[in-house]
Structures are given as structure tokens and as C-alpha cells.
């Protein structure tokens, strides 16, 4: 796949770019997208950058009927020097292949799709917003396309990458959000697809999220699917708790998404000398810590929001205020540091940033 040529087809006209203050998350898309196809006979082929457009699928395409899809999410940032930076992009494509494996989707060549993304962003560089707190969101995804009504892995697939200039994921921004502990529905169980980034996981979470939103809560805190006792993750984020000086996050157990921002936060916290523990954490332990005055911070980590502090927790009808509803010092430090590394404003001691350079290897279609 590394030797595949990426063909380019230009737009006849370009879209107007939105102003930074009008940006919402995931509602506006750029002029171009990347796509390639897979068949058992040819493997991945026909890599191309084309004008953003609808895709045509047979009504019997298996993605519609059996949920054989995976996706990723990452961002491009405009640095102070005018360079476009990506944050640990190879990790996203490595994780996509782990999701592919779980969903019986053929692996992608991680180096090739990163090169395709680099070329796509070079074409769309002017779409990377400049205002503080904004970025260009990148959504790679794969769908099963074989027209067959039968429960088996598809024999054909389509890989796409689309781009969207975005502002803050939550309207609260970096201000603390409120979350409700879910005690009726479950998100995933060990051995299921919880650790894969696949659409079905998110569809299964919508009902609980809808009910929490009606009560004024931003997100749902999921408990394990067997005992409904141990904390797993928060909606679209992994979650951390600072209890009596120790920072605890649920260990990866097969039903929790291995977040890239989660891993980055853990590495940073250890680098700074904080005691960090990955282990099973019962919700009752968190409530007891709150009652003792030992629950100092809760925060979520994820690509969309980066760091999202939690100011209020609802559990079994009782409301618990965390850190007086204010952002904590650890949450604030993590947010400023990760965003600073992502935008090139702070030193990157881990080699996480990937600079999108000007070299191109595109063949013009036709």
C-alpha cells in the first residue's frame, strides 16, 4: 500500500470559510476529503483526494444492517509559527487497526494513511482556524460496503477522512461540567466491543445521555456492565479522580476505550511526579471520599474536549459538588500543557507533535 498513488481531483469552486466565533463542533466541513476502497481481490486501492461530496451506497450495504464500522478522531492545530501540527496521529491509526481487528475489518497501512492525511491537510491548510481554542477536527472512518443481507464480515469496504473546523466541544468550554452516574443502562462489557471505536458503542449510549440531558447534566458516567459498581468512563471521555493527593483512573479492562489523551495525561502526570494509579475504582469509594472531604478533583480526557473538569456529580438522586464547582489545579495544568504542546507554544519533551510539511506526492486525476 505504501506505493499507492494518491490521485487528486480539484473542486470547481470553494466554500466560504466560517468565522471563528460561529464555529460549532462537527457541523461544517471542508472542500475536500480522502477516500479509498477495499476488496478481497485487490486489497486497499484507488486512494484519492476528491471534492467533499455524498457517498453512494447500495441499500443492502452491510454497514447499514450489521454495524461493521470503525472511526477515529484527532485534530490539526495552527502553531504560532504558521505550521500545522498534529498530536500523536500515528496512535490514532494504530488504535484504528485494533478496532479493525475486533470488527473483522482489514487492517490499513498506518504510514500510508498518515501520509494521505498529511497531503489532505496541506490542501486544506487554510481551513485550520486561527483563534484560541479552535482546531481542525479530523474524522477517519471505515464502513462495510458489500451489498449482502447476511451476518458475516463484508468483502468490501470504504475508508474516508473528512475535516471540520471546530470550536469547543462543550458549551462550558474548560469550565466544569456536570455528570450523572448511570445505574440502569450499561455501555459495554468485557469481551464486547467497548474497547473498540465503533458506532454501535455510541448508539447504545444515547438513551442514557438523553435522559441525563433532560435533567440538566452534560454527560453520563458509566459503571461496569456486570456489577454496575466500578467506574469505567464518561460518555466520550476517559475519567480521572484526585483523591487525597492520589490520581486514580480506571484500568483498561477490555470494555474501556484506550484513549490517546488519557495516555498523554498519565505520562504528563508521572513526568511531574504525581502519584498515578490505574485500577478498579468503585463509585462507592468516590462517594465515601467526597463525604470525607478527600475528593479533590474529577476530570475527563478526550480528543474533542482535551480536559473537561467535573464540578457536579449526581448519584442515586444525591448531588455531590466537586472542588466547589471550580476547575482544579491538576485539570488546569493538564489542559494548558496538552494544548500548549498541541499548538507548539510549549516544549514537547515526548515527541508527540507531528509537523505537516510541504512535500507532496499527488498525481492529478485525468
N, C-alpha and C positions, 0 to 999 in steps of 0.2 A: 504493500500500500504506500510506502514512503515514496515510490517513484511515480505515483499517480500525478497527472497534471490537473491543476485546478483551473477550469475554464471560467471566463468572466464575460457576462453579458450586461451591458450598461443600460441604465434607465433612460427613457426618452425625456423625462422631466423629474425634478427632485422636489421633495416635500418641503414645506416651510417648517423650520425648527421651532419648537415651543420655547417660551421664555422660562427661565429657571424657576420663577415664582409660581408658575402654573403647573409644574410637574407633579403628577400623581404616580403611584407605583404601578408599573405594568400596563399602562393604558395607551401609550404612544410608541410606535415602532419605527425603525429607521428605514432607509431607502432599499437596503439590500439584505439578503440572507444567504447562508451557506446550506447546501444540501448535497447528499449523495445517497446512492441506493445499494441494496444488498440482495443478491440471490444466491442460492446454494451453488449454482453453477459458476458464477462469476466472482463471488465474494463481494466486498465493497468496491463500488465502481462509480463512474460518472460524477466525480466531485466537481462542483461548480458553485460559483457565486453569481446570483441572479437577482433581479429586482424582487423586493418583498411582494408576495402575492399569495392568494389562496392555494391550497394544495388539493388536487383532485384524487379522490379515493373511491374504490368500489364500495357500495353499501355493505358488502359482505366482508370488508377488510377486518381482519381478526382483532385489531386494536379496539374496535367498537364493541366487540362481543365478549372478549375474554381478558381485556385489561393488560395485554402484553405491551407495556410501555415503561420506559425509564426516562429520567430527566436529571439535569444538574442546574445549579445556579451559581454564578460568580459575577464579578464586577470589574470594569475598567475605570481607572481614575486618571484625571489630568493633573500631572505634577506641576510644581511651581516653575520648573524649567521648560514647561510645554510638552514634555514627554508623556506618553500614555503608558500607564503601569497596570499590570495585572497582579493579583495577590494569590500566590501558590496555585496557579492554574493546573499544573500537572496533577496535583492532588485531586482536583475535580474529575479529571478524566480517568485517573486510577480508580476512584470511587465509582464512576460510571461503569467501569468494567466489572467491579464487584456486583453492582446491581444487575448488569447484563447476565452475569453468571447465574444469579438467583432466578432471573426471569427467562432463562433459556434463550437469550438473545446473543448473537455472535459478537465477539469482542471487537472493539475498534482499536486502531493503531494510535496510541496516545500521543506519540510525537507528531504524527501526521495531522491529527485533528487540532493540535495546538498550533501547528503551522498554518492550518486553514483559518483558525481563529485570528491569528496574527494578521494574515492578509485581509480578512474581512474588516478588522478594526482599522487597519491602515486606510482602507477605502472610506470608512465611516468615521474617521477621526474627528471631523467637525461636529459630530453628534455627541461627543463626550462633553457633558455640561461642565461649566467652569465654577459655578457658585459653590460655596461651602456646604457640605452635607449632601451634595448631589454626585451621581456617578452614572455610568452606562451599564445597565444590568444585562447580563448575557445568559440566555437560556438555551443550552444544548439539550436535545431530546431525541429519542428513537421510538418509532411506532411500528407495529407489525402490520404489514400491508397485504398479505396473501388473502385473496377472496375465497374464504372457506369457512363454512359453519361447522366446525369440529374442534373439540378440545385437544389441541396438540400445539407444539411450537410452530410458529409461522415459518414458511420457507422464503419469505421476502420481507425486507424492512426498509425504512427510510430514516436517515439521520439528518437533522436540521439544527441550525443555530440561528436564533433571531436576537435582535438587540433592542433595548428600550431605555431611553434616558429617564432617570428616576430621581425623585426626592426621597424623603424619609418614608420608611415602610409603615411605621405607626404615626398617627397624627400627634401623639405625645412627643415624638422625637426621642431625645435622650432622657426626657423626664420619666419618672417611674410609672409603670403600667399596673393595672390590677388583674389578678388571675384567679380563676375559680378551680378548685380541686374537683375533678370529675370522679364520681363514685358509682355511677350507673353504667355508662358505656366504657368500652376498652378500645385502645388503639391497635395493639399488637401483642402477640405472644412469642416467646422464644421458639424458634423453628419456623415461624411465619415469615412475612416479608418486611417486618418492622425496621430492619437494618438496611433495607434497600430503598433507594429513592425512586419510588414508583407511584403512579397516580392513585392507585387503589387505597394506599395508606391515608392519603389526604381526603379522599372521598369519604372514607369511614369516619373521619374526624369531624365532618361538617355539622352533624346533628348536635353534638355536644357544644361545638363552637357557637352555633346559632342560639342555643338556649342560654349560654353564658353571656352572649352579647345582649340578649333581651334584658338581662339583669344588670347590664352596665359594665361587664367585665371584658377586658381586651383579649384574653387568651385563656386556654384550658390547661391545667396541669394534669398530665396523665399519670395514673398509677399502673402498676403491673397488671397484666390481664388474667392472672391466675388467682392471687390472693387479694388483689386490689389494696395492697398495703404499702408497697415500695414505690418510690418516685421514679419515673422514667424520664419524660421530657415535657417541654411546654410547647404545644402546638407546632410552630415552625422553628423551634429553638431547642438546643440543649439547655440545661439549667444547673446553676451553681448556688450553694448556700455557704455563707460565712457564719460559723457557729463557734463562739468562744475563741476566736482567733484562727480557727482552722477552716480551710476552704474545702468543701466536700462537693463532689459531683457524682451522680450515679455511674457505676462502672458499665462499660459496654458489655452487653449480655446476649446479643443476638436479636433483641427486639428494639434496640435504641439506635438511631442513626448516628454513625461516627462522623460528627460534624468537624469540618476543617477549622472553623472559628473556635470550636471547643478545644481542639488540639492546640491551636495557636495560643489560646488563653492559658491552658495548662503549662505550656512551655514558658510563657512570659512570667506567670506567677512563680514557677520554680526558679527561673532566672533571677527574679527579685528576692528570692529567699522565703516566700510564703510557704507554710505547710499546706500541701495539697494532697487530698486523699480521693481516690476513685474506689467507691464501694457501694454496697446496697444501703439505701437510706430510706427508712420508714417515714411516712408522713407524720406518724405519732411522735417520732423523735424530733421533728421540726417544730411541731406544736408545743411539745414539752420545753424545747429550747426557748421558744418565744415566751412562754409563761415564766421562765427563769430569768428572762432578760438577756439571754445569750445568743439569740438570733440577730445577728448584726446586719447582714445583707442577703438579698436574693437577687440574682440576675440571670438573664438568658443570653445565649450566644448563638449567632447565626449570620449567614452572609447578608440577608436582607437588612436587618437592623444593627448588625455588628454586636453591640452590647445593649441589652434592654433591662434596666433595673426594675425591680418589682417593689411597689410601695404598699400594696394591699393584697391579702390572701383570704379567700373565702373557703371554709371547710366545714361541712355539715351544719350550715346555717350560721356559723360564727365567723366574724370578720376579725382578721389579725393585721394590724398596721406594722409595717416593717420600716425600721430606721426613721420613724416619724413621717413616713411618706416621702422622704427625701432620697436623692441619689447618694449612694455610699462612696467612700473614698476609693475602694478597690474597683468598683464599677467604673467610676470616673477615670481612674488611672488607666485601666484596660482600654476603655473607649478611646481616650486621647492617644494612647500609644499605638494601638492597632490602626486607627485611622491615619495617624501620623506616618506610620510605615507604609500604609497603602498608597498614600499620596506623595511619598518621597520627602516629606517635611522632617521626618525623624530618621536617625540612623537605623539600618536594618541589620542587626547582628546575626540574623538567622539565614540570610539569603533568600527571603521569601518573595521579594518583588521580582517581576519579570518585565523588562522594558520592551515595548513594542517598537522594533527598529524599522527602518525604511527599506530594507531589502525586500524585493518582490520576485515571485516566480509564478506569474499568472499568464496563461495563454488566452488570448481573446477568442471567444466563440465565433464561428463562422468564417 
